[in-house]
Amino acid sequence: MKLLLDSTRCQGYGRCQEPAPELIDLDEWGYAQVLVSDVPAEGAGVAEDAVALCPNSALRLVK
């Protein structure tokens, strides 16, 4: 499963990073950066939570 970020949609709320700090980091302005695009099976739940928390749908998972 791949975690993808559309950086043009990210508004820097930072909500996505809370459940998945091992997958997503925030830059100095609070915008998301994907640290691990290939999500391991044990990280699928937190990746799904991060996607769900993004108010601008900037993150998505592709199987």
PDB file of N, CA, C, O and CB in Angstrom:
ATOM      1  N   MET A   1       0.837  -1.156   0.000  1.00  0.00           N
ATOM      2  CA  MET A   1       0.000   0.000   0.000  1.00  0.00           C
ATOM      3  C   MET A   1       0.897   1.239   0.000  1.00  0.00           C
ATOM      4  O   MET A   1       1.901   1.287   0.712  1.00  0.00           O
ATOM      5  CB  MET A   1      -0.961  -0.013   1.209  1.00  0.00           C
ATOM      6  N   LYS A   2       0.529   2.236  -0.801  1.00  0.00           N
ATOM      7  CA  LYS A   2       1.320   3.464  -0.898  1.00  0.00           C
ATOM      8  C   LYS A   2       0.532   4.637  -0.333  1.00  0.00           C
ATOM      9  O   LYS A   2      -0.666   4.781  -0.576  1.00  0.00           O
ATOM     10  CB  LYS A   2       1.723   3.744  -2.364  1.00  0.00           C
ATOM     11  N   LEU A   3       1.231   5.465   0.422  1.00  0.00           N
ATOM     12  CA  LEU A   3       0.678   6.699   0.965  1.00  0.00           C
ATOM     13  C   LEU A   3       1.148   7.839   0.070  1.00  0.00           C
ATOM     14  O   LEU A   3       2.346   8.085  -0.063  1.00  0.00           O
ATOM     15  CB  LEU A   3       1.114   6.924   2.462  1.00  0.00           C
ATOM     16  N   LEU A   4       0.193   8.529  -0.541  1.00  0.00           N
ATOM     17  CA  LEU A   4       0.510   9.600  -1.482  1.00  0.00           C
ATOM     18  C   LEU A   4       0.012  10.938  -0.951  1.00  0.00           C
ATOM     19  O   LEU A   4      -1.040  11.014  -0.316  1.00  0.00           O
ATOM     20  CB  LEU A   4      -0.105   9.310  -2.862  1.00  0.00           C
ATOM     21  N   LEU A   5       0.773  11.983  -1.216  1.00  0.00           N
ATOM     22  CA  LEU A   5       0.435  13.335  -0.785  1.00  0.00           C
ATOM     23  C   LEU A   5       0.328  14.245  -1.995  1.00  0.00           C
ATOM     24  O   LEU A   5       1.236  14.301  -2.825  1.00  0.00           O
ATOM     25  CB  LEU A   5       1.483  13.877   0.210  1.00  0.00           C
ATOM     26  N   ASP A   6      -0.779  14.953  -2.089  1.00  0.00           N
ATOM     27  CA  ASP A   6      -0.927  16.013  -3.081  1.00  0.00           C
ATOM     28  C   ASP A   6      -0.598  17.304  -2.353  1.00  0.00           C
ATOM     29  O   ASP A   6      -1.464  17.898  -1.712  1.00  0.00           O
ATOM     30  CB  ASP A   6      -2.385  16.046  -3.724  1.00  0.00           C
ATOM     31  N   SER A   7       0.642  17.736  -2.448  1.00  0.00           N
ATOM     32  CA  SER A   7       1.111  18.891  -1.671  1.00  0.00           C
ATOM     33  C   SER A   7       0.386  20.180  -2.034  1.00  0.00           C
ATOM     34  O   SER A   7       0.385  21.124  -1.244  1.00  0.00           O
ATOM     35  CB  SER A   7       2.599  19.080  -1.874  1.00  0.00           C
ATOM     36  N   THR A   8      -0.228  20.240  -3.207  1.00  0.00           N
ATOM     37  CA  THR A   8      -0.963  21.453  -3.578  1.00  0.00           C
ATOM     38  C   THR A   8      -2.266  21.578  -2.790  1.00  0.00           C
ATOM     39  O   THR A   8      -2.837  22.666  -2.708  1.00  0.00           O
ATOM     40  CB  THR A   8      -1.259  21.454  -5.083  1.00  0.00           C
ATOM     41  N   ARG A   9      -2.738  20.476  -2.212  1.00  0.00           N
ATOM     42  CA  ARG A   9      -3.974  20.501  -1.425  1.00  0.00           C
ATOM     43  C   ARG A   9      -3.714  20.692   0.057  1.00  0.00           C
ATOM     44  O   ARG A   9      -4.621  21.075   0.796  1.00  0.00           O
ATOM     45  CB  ARG A   9      -4.751  19.225  -1.638  1.00  0.00           C
ATOM     46  N   CYS A  10      -2.493  20.433   0.507  1.00  0.00           N
ATOM     47  CA  CYS A  10      -2.157  20.534   1.931  1.00  0.00           C
ATOM     48  C   CYS A  10      -2.205  21.991   2.371  1.00  0.00           C
ATOM     49  O   CYS A  10      -1.612  22.866   1.741  1.00  0.00           O
ATOM     50  CB  CYS A  10      -0.757  19.930   2.214  1.00  0.00           C
ATOM     51  N   GLN A  11      -2.928  22.236   3.471  1.00  0.00           N
ATOM     52  CA  GLN A  11      -3.047  23.586   4.020  1.00  0.00           C
ATOM     53  C   GLN A  11      -2.295  23.750   5.335  1.00  0.00           C
ATOM     54  O   GLN A  11      -2.377  24.804   5.966  1.00  0.00           O
ATOM     55  CB  GLN A  11      -4.503  23.931   4.224  1.00  0.00           C
ATOM     56  N   GLY A  12      -1.570  22.729   5.750  1.00  0.00           N
ATOM     57  CA  GLY A  12      -0.719  22.838   6.926  1.00  0.00           C
ATOM     58  C   GLY A  12      -1.434  22.721   8.259  1.00  0.00           C
ATOM     59  O   GLY A  12      -0.962  23.272   9.254  1.00  0.00           O
ATOM     60  N   TYR A  13      -2.557  22.020   8.310  1.00  0.00           N
ATOM     61  CA  TYR A  13      -3.253  21.829   9.580  1.00  0.00           C
ATOM     62  C   TYR A  13      -2.489  20.895  10.514  1.00  0.00           C
ATOM     63  O   TYR A  13      -2.558  21.046  11.733  1.00  0.00           O
ATOM     64  CB  TYR A  13      -4.649  21.281   9.333  1.00  0.00           C
ATOM     65  N   GLY A  14      -1.767  19.937   9.954  1.00  0.00           N
ATOM     66  CA  GLY A  14      -0.940  19.031  10.748  1.00  0.00           C
ATOM     67  C   GLY A  14      -1.690  17.909  11.432  1.00  0.00           C
ATOM     68  O   GLY A  14      -1.093  17.149  12.195  1.00  0.00           O
ATOM     69  N   ARG A  15      -2.966  17.785  11.185  1.00  0.00           N
ATOM     70  CA  ARG A  15      -3.768  16.744  11.848  1.00  0.00           C
ATOM     71  C   ARG A  15      -3.355  15.346  11.418  1.00  0.00           C
ATOM     72  O   ARG A  15      -3.489  14.398  12.192  1.00  0.00           O
ATOM     73  CB  ARG A  15      -5.249  16.951  11.551  1.00  0.00           C
ATOM     74  N   CYS A  16      -2.856  15.203  10.200  1.00  0.00           N
ATOM     75  CA  CYS A  16      -2.482  13.893   9.662  1.00  0.00           C
ATOM     76  C   CYS A  16      -1.296  13.276  10.394  1.00  0.00           C
ATOM     77  O   CYS A  16      -1.168  12.054  10.456  1.00  0.00           O
ATOM     78  CB  CYS A  16      -2.158  14.014   8.188  1.00  0.00           C
ATOM     79  N   GLN A  17      -0.442  14.110  10.941  1.00  0.00           N
ATOM     80  CA  GLN A  17       0.778  13.610  11.554  1.00  0.00           C
ATOM     81  C   GLN A  17       0.538  12.990  12.925  1.00  0.00           C
ATOM     82  O   GLN A  17       1.305  12.130  13.357  1.00  0.00           O
ATOM     83  CB  GLN A  17       1.780  14.722  11.672  1.00  0.00           C
ATOM     84  N   GLU A  18      -0.517  13.417  13.613  1.00  0.00           N
ATOM     85  CA  GLU A  18      -0.783  12.925  14.964  1.00  0.00           C
ATOM     86  C   GLU A  18      -0.889  11.405  15.062  1.00  0.00           C
ATOM     87  O   GLU A  18      -0.248  10.819  15.934  1.00  0.00           O
ATOM     88  CB  GLU A  18      -2.046  13.536  15.473  1.00  0.00           C
ATOM     89  N   PRO A  19      -1.671  10.737  14.203  1.00  0.00           N
ATOM     90  CA  PRO A  19      -1.754   9.279  14.326  1.00  0.00           C
ATOM     91  C   PRO A  19      -0.594   8.528  13.676  1.00  0.00           C
ATOM     92  O   PRO A  19      -0.396   7.344  13.944  1.00  0.00           O
ATOM     93  CB  PRO A  19      -3.034   8.805  13.725  1.00  0.00           C
ATOM     94  N   ALA A  20       0.172   9.206  12.825  1.00  0.00           N
ATOM     95  CA  ALA A  20       1.192   8.497  12.044  1.00  0.00           C
ATOM     96  C   ALA A  20       2.519   9.251  11.969  1.00  0.00           C
ATOM     97  O   ALA A  20       2.982   9.557  10.870  1.00  0.00           O
ATOM     98  CB  ALA A  20       0.680   8.245  10.643  1.00  0.00           C
ATOM     99  N   PRO A  21       3.145   9.559  13.113  1.00  0.00           N
ATOM    100  CA  PRO A  21       4.413  10.301  13.058  1.00  0.00           C
ATOM    101  C   PRO A  21       5.548   9.524  12.407  1.00  0.00           C
ATOM    102  O   PRO A  21       6.536  10.121  11.977  1.00  0.00           O
ATOM    103  CB  PRO A  21       4.827  10.696  14.444  1.00  0.00           C
ATOM    104  N   GLU A  22       5.422   8.200  12.326  1.00  0.00           N
ATOM    105  CA  GLU A  22       6.454   7.401  11.671  1.00  0.00           C
ATOM    106  C   GLU A  22       6.296   7.424  10.149  1.00  0.00           C
ATOM    107  O   GLU A  22       7.207   7.023   9.424  1.00  0.00           O
ATOM    108  CB  GLU A  22       6.408   5.958  12.181  1.00  0.00           C
ATOM    109  N   LEU A  23       5.144   7.892   9.663  1.00  0.00           N
ATOM    110  CA  LEU A  23       4.884   7.951   8.223  1.00  0.00           C
ATOM    111  C   LEU A  23       4.892   9.375   7.674  1.00  0.00           C
ATOM    112  O   LEU A  23       5.237   9.596   6.513  1.00  0.00           O
ATOM    113  CB  LEU A  23       3.557   7.304   7.917  1.00  0.00           C
ATOM    114  N   ILE A  24       4.507  10.343   8.516  1.00  0.00           N
ATOM    115  CA  ILE A  24       4.336  11.720   8.062  1.00  0.00           C
ATOM    116  C   ILE A  24       5.053  12.671   9.012  1.00  0.00           C
ATOM    117  O   ILE A  24       4.942  12.554  10.232  1.00  0.00           O
ATOM    118  CB  ILE A  24       2.838  12.083   7.961  1.00  0.00           C
ATOM    119  N   ASP A  25       5.778  13.599   8.440  1.00  0.00           N
ATOM    120  CA  ASP A  25       6.427  14.653   9.210  1.00  0.00           C
ATOM    121  C   ASP A  25       5.857  15.986   8.730  1.00  0.00           C
ATOM    122  O   ASP A  25       5.233  16.060   7.671  1.00  0.00           O
ATOM    123  CB  ASP A  25       7.997  14.604   9.053  1.00  0.00           C
ATOM    124  N   LEU A  26       6.075  17.016   9.506  1.00  0.00           N
ATOM    125  CA  LEU A  26       5.647  18.356   9.117  1.00  0.00           C
ATOM    126  C   LEU A  26       6.877  19.212   8.899  1.00  0.00           C
ATOM    127  O   LEU A  26       7.841  19.140   9.662  1.00  0.00           O
ATOM    128  CB  LEU A  26       4.716  18.987  10.188  1.00  0.00           C
ATOM    129  N   ASP A  27       6.842  20.023   7.853  1.00  0.00           N
ATOM    130  CA  ASP A  27       7.981  20.909   7.609  1.00  0.00           C
ATOM    131  C   ASP A  27       7.912  22.103   8.563  1.00  0.00           C
ATOM    132  O   ASP A  27       7.032  22.155   9.423  1.00  0.00           O
ATOM    133  CB  ASP A  27       8.003  21.391   6.126  1.00  0.00           C
ATOM    134  N   GLU A  28       8.814  23.046   8.423  1.00  0.00           N
ATOM    135  CA  GLU A  28       8.893  24.168   9.358  1.00  0.00           C
ATOM    136  C   GLU A  28       7.656  25.063   9.331  1.00  0.00           C
ATOM    137  O   GLU A  28       7.450  25.849  10.256  1.00  0.00           O
ATOM    138  CB  GLU A  28      10.113  24.994   9.053  1.00  0.00           C
ATOM    139  N   TRP A  29       6.837  24.962   8.299  1.00  0.00           N
ATOM    140  CA  TRP A  29       5.610  25.750   8.195  1.00  0.00           C
ATOM    141  C   TRP A  29       4.365  24.932   8.522  1.00  0.00           C
ATOM    142  O   TRP A  29       3.247  25.443   8.463  1.00  0.00           O
ATOM    143  CB  TRP A  29       5.484  26.330   6.801  1.00  0.00           C
ATOM    144  N   GLY A  30       4.560  23.664   8.867  1.00  0.00           N
ATOM    145  CA  GLY A  30       3.446  22.804   9.245  1.00  0.00           C
ATOM    146  C   GLY A  30       2.836  21.995   8.122  1.00  0.00           C
ATOM    147  O   GLY A  30       1.811  21.343   8.320  1.00  0.00           O
ATOM    148  N   TYR A  31       3.442  22.023   6.948  1.00  0.00           N
ATOM    149  CA  TYR A  31       2.929  21.264   5.816  1.00  0.00           C
ATOM    150  C   TYR A  31       3.444  19.822   5.872  1.00  0.00           C
ATOM    151  O   TYR A  31       4.577  19.568   6.279  1.00  0.00           O
ATOM    152  CB  TYR A  31       3.334  21.935   4.485  1.00  0.00           C
ATOM    153  N   ALA A  32       2.601  18.900   5.460  1.00  0.00           N
ATOM    154  CA  ALA A  32       2.926  17.475   5.528  1.00  0.00           C
ATOM    155  C   ALA A  32       4.003  17.082   4.527  1.00  0.00           C
ATOM    156  O   ALA A  32       4.103  17.626   3.427  1.00  0.00           O
ATOM    157  CB  ALA A  32       1.682  16.647   5.289  1.00  0.00           C
ATOM    158  N   GLN A  33       4.798  16.115   4.956  1.00  0.00           N
ATOM    159  CA  GLN A  33       5.791  15.465   4.109  1.00  0.00           C
ATOM    160  C   GLN A  33       5.716  13.980   4.415  1.00  0.00           C
ATOM    161  O   GLN A  33       5.809  13.578   5.575  1.00  0.00           O
ATOM    162  CB  GLN A  33       7.246  16.039   4.349  1.00  0.00           C
ATOM    163  N   VAL A  34       5.552  13.174   3.400  1.00  0.00           N
ATOM    164  CA  VAL A  34       5.491  11.728   3.593  1.00  0.00           C
ATOM    165  C   VAL A  34       6.905  11.202   3.789  1.00  0.00           C
ATOM    166  O   VAL A  34       7.771  11.389   2.934  1.00  0.00           O
ATOM    167  CB  VAL A  34       4.799  11.024   2.386  1.00  0.00           C
ATOM    168  N   LEU A  35       7.132  10.546   4.917  1.00  0.00           N
ATOM    169  CA  LEU A  35       8.441   9.964   5.222  1.00  0.00           C
ATOM    170  C   LEU A  35       8.589   8.574   4.624  1.00  0.00           C
ATOM    171  O   LEU A  35       9.663   8.201   4.151  1.00  0.00           O
ATOM    172  CB  LEU A  35       8.655   9.903   6.729  1.00  0.00           C
ATOM    173  N   VAL A  36       7.496   7.805   4.649  1.00  0.00           N
ATOM    174  CA  VAL A  36       7.493   6.428   4.161  1.00  0.00           C
ATOM    175  C   VAL A  36       6.303   6.272   3.227  1.00  0.00           C
ATOM    176  O   VAL A  36       5.158   6.235   3.677  1.00  0.00           O
ATOM    177  CB  VAL A  36       7.428   5.393   5.345  1.00  0.00           C
ATOM    178  N   SER A  37       6.568   6.180   1.931  1.00  0.00           N
ATOM    179  CA  SER A  37       5.454   6.056   0.987  1.00  0.00           C
ATOM    180  C   SER A  37       4.944   4.616   0.885  1.00  0.00           C
ATOM    181  O   SER A  37       3.755   4.398   0.653  1.00  0.00           O
ATOM    182  CB  SER A  37       5.880   6.549  -0.393  1.00  0.00           C
ATOM    183  N   ASP A  38       5.830   3.637   1.056  1.00  0.00           N
ATOM    184  CA  ASP A  38       5.414   2.231   1.045  1.00  0.00           C
ATOM    185  C   ASP A  38       5.063   1.833   2.474  1.00  0.00           C
ATOM    186  O   ASP A  38       5.941   1.550   3.289  1.00  0.00           O
ATOM    187  CB  ASP A  38       6.540   1.299   0.456  1.00  0.00           C
ATOM    188  N   VAL A  39       3.766   1.815   2.759  1.00  0.00           N
ATOM    189  CA  VAL A  39       3.286   1.560   4.117  1.00  0.00           C
ATOM    190  C   VAL A  39       3.307   0.063   4.391  1.00  0.00           C
ATOM    191  O   VAL A  39       2.708  -0.712   3.645  1.00  0.00           O
ATOM    192  CB  VAL A  39       1.857   2.130   4.318  1.00  0.00           C
ATOM    193  N   PRO A  40       3.997  -0.355   5.460  1.00  0.00           N
ATOM    194  CA  PRO A  40       3.989  -1.778   5.809  1.00  0.00           C
ATOM    195  C   PRO A  40       2.600  -2.190   6.316  1.00  0.00           C
ATOM    196  O   PRO A  40       1.822  -1.348   6.764  1.00  0.00           O
ATOM    197  CB  PRO A  40       5.072  -2.083   6.883  1.00  0.00           C
ATOM    198  N   ALA A  41       2.304  -3.462   6.242  1.00  0.00           N
ATOM    199  CA  ALA A  41       0.982  -3.967   6.636  1.00  0.00           C
ATOM    200  C   ALA A  41       0.618  -3.551   8.054  1.00  0.00           C
ATOM    201  O   ALA A  41      -0.537  -3.222   8.321  1.00  0.00           O
ATOM    202  CB  ALA A  41       0.942  -5.487   6.521  1.00  0.00           C
ATOM    203  N   GLU A  42       1.578  -3.562   8.960  1.00  0.00           N
ATOM    204  CA  GLU A  42       1.275  -3.205  10.352  1.00  0.00           C
ATOM    205  C   GLU A  42       1.014  -1.705  10.526  1.00  0.00           C
ATOM    206  O   GLU A  42       0.525  -1.287  11.577  1.00  0.00           O
ATOM    207  CB  GLU A  42       2.425  -3.632  11.259  1.00  0.00           C
ATOM    208  N   GLY A  43       1.326  -0.901   9.530  1.00  0.00           N
ATOM    209  CA  GLY A  43       1.077   0.532   9.591  1.00  0.00           C
ATOM    210  C   GLY A  43      -0.164   0.976   8.842  1.00  0.00           C
ATOM    211  O   GLY A  43      -0.445   2.172   8.754  1.00  0.00           O
ATOM    212  N   ALA A  44      -0.903   0.031   8.306  1.00  0.00           N
ATOM    213  CA  ALA A  44      -2.082   0.374   7.491  1.00  0.00           C
ATOM    214  C   ALA A  44      -3.134   1.126   8.289  1.00  0.00           C
ATOM    215  O   ALA A  44      -3.743   2.066   7.776  1.00  0.00           O
ATOM    216  CB  ALA A  44      -2.698  -0.884   6.903  1.00  0.00           C
ATOM    217  N   GLY A  45      -3.355   0.732   9.521  1.00  0.00           N
ATOM    218  CA  GLY A  45      -4.377   1.381  10.345  1.00  0.00           C
ATOM    219  C   GLY A  45      -4.076   2.842  10.612  1.00  0.00           C
ATOM    220  O   GLY A  45      -4.961   3.690  10.499  1.00  0.00           O
ATOM    221  N   VAL A  46      -2.835   3.146  10.966  1.00  0.00           N
ATOM    222  CA  VAL A  46      -2.488   4.545  11.250  1.00  0.00           C
ATOM    223  C   VAL A  46      -2.464   5.366   9.965  1.00  0.00           C
ATOM    224  O   VAL A  46      -2.781   6.556   9.981  1.00  0.00           O
ATOM    225  CB  VAL A  46      -1.120   4.632  11.960  1.00  0.00           C
ATOM    226  N   ALA A  47      -2.091   4.740   8.859  1.00  0.00           N
ATOM    227  CA  ALA A  47      -2.114   5.447   7.572  1.00  0.00           C
ATOM    228  C   ALA A  47      -3.551   5.801   7.191  1.00  0.00           C
ATOM    229  O   ALA A  47      -3.814   6.903   6.711  1.00  0.00           O
ATOM    230  CB  ALA A  47      -1.458   4.586   6.460  1.00  0.00           C
ATOM    231  N   GLU A  48      -4.468   4.878   7.401  1.00  0.00           N
ATOM    232  CA  GLU A  48      -5.878   5.148   7.121  1.00  0.00           C
ATOM    233  C   GLU A  48      -6.410   6.257   8.016  1.00  0.00           C
ATOM    234  O   GLU A  48      -7.191   7.095   7.563  1.00  0.00           O
ATOM    235  CB  GLU A  48      -6.712   3.879   7.307  1.00  0.00           C
ATOM    236  N   ASP A  49      -5.998   6.274   9.280  1.00  0.00           N
ATOM    237  CA  ASP A  49      -6.406   7.337  10.204  1.00  0.00           C
ATOM    238  C   ASP A  49      -5.889   8.690   9.727  1.00  0.00           C
ATOM    239  O   ASP A  49      -6.619   9.681   9.759  1.00  0.00           O
ATOM    240  CB  ASP A  49      -5.893   7.045  11.628  1.00  0.00           C
ATOM    241  N   ALA A  50      -4.645   8.734   9.290  1.00  0.00           N
ATOM    242  CA  ALA A  50      -4.055   9.983   8.801  1.00  0.00           C
ATOM    243  C   ALA A  50      -4.814  10.512   7.589  1.00  0.00           C
ATOM    244  O   ALA A  50      -5.092  11.708   7.497  1.00  0.00           O
ATOM    245  CB  ALA A  50      -2.580   9.773   8.444  1.00  0.00           C
ATOM    246  N   VAL A  51      -5.146   9.628   6.669  1.00  0.00           N
ATOM    247  CA  VAL A  51      -5.902  10.017   5.481  1.00  0.00           C
ATOM    248  C   VAL A  51      -7.270  10.566   5.890  1.00  0.00           C
ATOM    249  O   VAL A  51      -7.714  11.587   5.366  1.00  0.00           O
ATOM    250  CB  VAL A  51      -6.064   8.815   4.515  1.00  0.00           C
ATOM    251  N   ALA A  52      -7.927   9.894   6.814  1.00  0.00           N
ATOM    252  CA  ALA A  52      -9.260  10.308   7.252  1.00  0.00           C
ATOM    253  C   ALA A  52      -9.242  11.663   7.955  1.00  0.00           C
ATOM    254  O   ALA A  52     -10.217  12.411   7.873  1.00  0.00           O
ATOM    255  CB  ALA A  52      -9.850   9.259   8.178  1.00  0.00           C
ATOM    256  N   LEU A  53      -8.153  11.990   8.641  1.00  0.00           N
ATOM    257  CA  LEU A  53      -8.072  13.244   9.386  1.00  0.00           C
ATOM    258  C   LEU A  53      -7.746  14.454   8.528  1.00  0.00           C
ATOM    259  O   LEU A  53      -7.916  15.587   8.980  1.00  0.00           O
ATOM    260  CB  LEU A  53      -7.050  13.120  10.453  1.00  0.00           C
ATOM    261  N   CYS A  54      -7.289  14.248   7.319  1.00  0.00           N
ATOM    262  CA  CYS A  54      -6.916  15.375   6.469  1.00  0.00           C
ATOM    263  C   CYS A  54      -8.170  16.105   5.993  1.00  0.00           C
ATOM    264  O   CYS A  54      -8.969  15.530   5.254  1.00  0.00           O
ATOM    265  CB  CYS A  54      -6.076  14.895   5.261  1.00  0.00           C
ATOM    266  N   PRO A  55      -8.357  17.364   6.403  1.00  0.00           N
ATOM    267  CA  PRO A  55      -9.579  18.078   6.018  1.00  0.00           C
ATOM    268  C   PRO A  55      -9.625  18.470   4.535  1.00  0.00           C
ATOM    269  O   PRO A  55     -10.692  18.809   4.025  1.00  0.00           O
ATOM    270  CB  PRO A  55      -9.719  19.317   6.860  1.00  0.00           C
ATOM    271  N   ASN A  56      -8.491  18.428   3.844  1.00  0.00           N
ATOM    272  CA  ASN A  56      -8.449  18.835   2.435  1.00  0.00           C
ATOM    273  C   ASN A  56      -8.213  17.672   1.485  1.00  0.00           C
ATOM    274  O   ASN A  56      -7.984  17.883   0.294  1.00  0.00           O
ATOM    275  CB  ASN A  56      -7.373  19.864   2.233  1.00  0.00           C
ATOM    276  N   SER A  57      -8.267  16.460   1.992  1.00  0.00           N
ATOM    277  CA  SER A  57      -8.055  15.260   1.185  1.00  0.00           C
ATOM    278  C   SER A  57      -6.738  15.303   0.415  1.00  0.00           C
ATOM    279  O   SER A  57      -6.675  14.901  -0.747  1.00  0.00           O
ATOM    280  CB  SER A  57      -9.204  15.080   0.216  1.00  0.00           C
ATOM    281  N   ALA A  58      -5.696  15.790   1.068  1.00  0.00           N
ATOM    282  CA  ALA A  58      -4.380  15.868   0.442  1.00  0.00           C
ATOM    283  C   ALA A  58      -3.662  14.514   0.453  1.00  0.00           C
ATOM    284  O   ALA A  58      -2.746  14.287  -0.338  1.00  0.00           O
ATOM    285  CB  ALA A  58      -3.527  16.916   1.151  1.00  0.00           C
ATOM    286  N   LEU A  59      -4.075  13.628   1.342  1.00  0.00           N
ATOM    287  CA  LEU A  59      -3.468  12.301   1.446  1.00  0.00           C
ATOM    288  C   LEU A  59      -4.418  11.262   0.901  1.00  0.00           C
ATOM    289  O   LEU A  59      -5.638  11.401   0.993  1.00  0.00           O
ATOM    290  CB  LEU A  59      -3.093  11.974   2.902  1.00  0.00           C
ATOM    291  N   ARG A  60      -3.831  10.200   0.321  1.00  0.00           N
ATOM    292  CA  ARG A  60      -4.625   9.061  -0.109  1.00  0.00           C
ATOM    293  C   ARG A  60      -3.775   7.811  -0.069  1.00  0.00           C
ATOM    294  O   ARG A  60      -2.547   7.867  -0.145  1.00  0.00           O
ATOM    295  CB  ARG A  60      -5.197   9.286  -1.518  1.00  0.00           C
ATOM    296  N   LEU A  61      -4.445   6.691   0.049  1.00  0.00           N
ATOM    297  CA  LEU A  61      -3.788   5.384   0.031  1.00  0.00           C
ATOM    298  C   LEU A  61      -4.135   4.680  -1.259  1.00  0.00           C
ATOM    299  O   LEU A  61      -5.288   4.680  -1.690  1.00  0.00           O
ATOM    300  CB  LEU A  61      -4.201   4.525   1.251  1.00  0.00           C
ATOM    301  N   VAL A  62      -3.132   4.078  -1.873  1.00  0.00           N
ATOM    302  CA  VAL A  62      -3.323   3.318  -3.101  1.00  0.00           C
ATOM    303  C   VAL A  62      -2.836   1.895  -2.830  1.00  0.00           C
ATOM    304  O   VAL A  62      -1.716   1.682  -2.367  1.00  0.00           O
ATOM    305  CB  VAL A  62      -2.557   3.974  -4.319  1.00  0.00           C
ATOM    306  N   LYS A  63      -3.695   0.938  -3.126  1.00  0.00           N
ATOM    307  CA  LYS A  63      -3.337  -0.468  -2.882  1.00  0.00           C
ATOM    308  C   LYS A  63      -2.684  -1.089  -4.081  1.00  0.00           C
ATOM    309  O   LYS A  63      -2.321  -2.265  -4.047  1.00  0.00           O
ATOM    310  CB  LYS A  63      -4.557  -1.274  -2.501  1.00  0.00           C
TER     311      LYS A  63
END
